Amino acid sequence: MRLLVTGASGFLGSYLIPELLNVGHEVTALVRKTEYLAGGVKFLKGDVTRPMIFDGQLPVLDGIVHCAGVVSFGNKDRELAKQ
């Protein structure tokens, strides 16, 4: 399957992607910062809180694995969590 993984550079995504690759999935990783490097992964730089930036950029996909999330509760994160 062709999958997009959000939160790819986070704790869960960084463990999930190698497993998806090991069983033969084609993975596109959604990352905010491009220092996340894994062999065999395509990258899409972006932010799930600003989906309008993806217009026309998403590859053909069979599914999305959503691993992104707010993990701290600073003032900025508190506002994002309310959205």
N, C-alpha and C positions, 0 to 999 in steps of 0.2 A: 504494500500500500504506500501511497505518497502522503506523508503526514507533515503537518506543521506543528511544531512544539513551541508553545509560548512559555516564557520563564526558563528558556533553555540554559541560561548560564547560572540559574539558581540551584539550590540544594537538590530539589527533586528532579528538575530537568537534567542536571549534569549526571545523574545516575541513570535516568531513564533512557536518554539518547543512545548510549552504548548498547543497551539491551535491545532497543528497537533495531539498531543497525545489525546486531548479531543474528537476529531472526529474519533479516532480509528486507526490512522496510527502507524506503527512500525518505530521508529526513531533511526537512528545511527547518532551521532553528531561528526563531524570532528572538533577537537580542537587542538590548539598548546600547551595549558597548561591544565592539568587535574583537575584544581580546579573547573571547571564548573560542577556542580552537579545538576541533576534533576532526579526525580524518573521516572523509566520506560524508560530511554534512554540508549542505548548502546553507547560506546565511541570508537573512532578511533583517536589516537594521530597522528598528521601529519601537513603538511603545503602545501597548494595548489600551492605554488611557487616551490615545489619540488615533482612533481607527481610520479617520479620514485620510491619513497619510498613505494608506495602503491602496488607494484607488488605482487600479491598473497594474499593481506590482505583484499581487499574489499569483503564484504558479497554480497550475491545475492540481487540485488536491483530492484525496479520498477521505481525509479526516483531519481533525484538529485535536491535539491533546493539550488542554489548558492547564499549565502548571504555574502560571504567573499569579502573584498575589502580593498584597501589602503585608509586610512582615514586621514593621515597626510602627510606633504610634507617636512620632514627632508631630508637630503642628501641620506640616505639609502632608504627611501620610494620613492624618486624621481627616483632613479635607477630602483627600482622594477616596478614603473608605466610605465617606458619605455619598459619593456619586453613584 
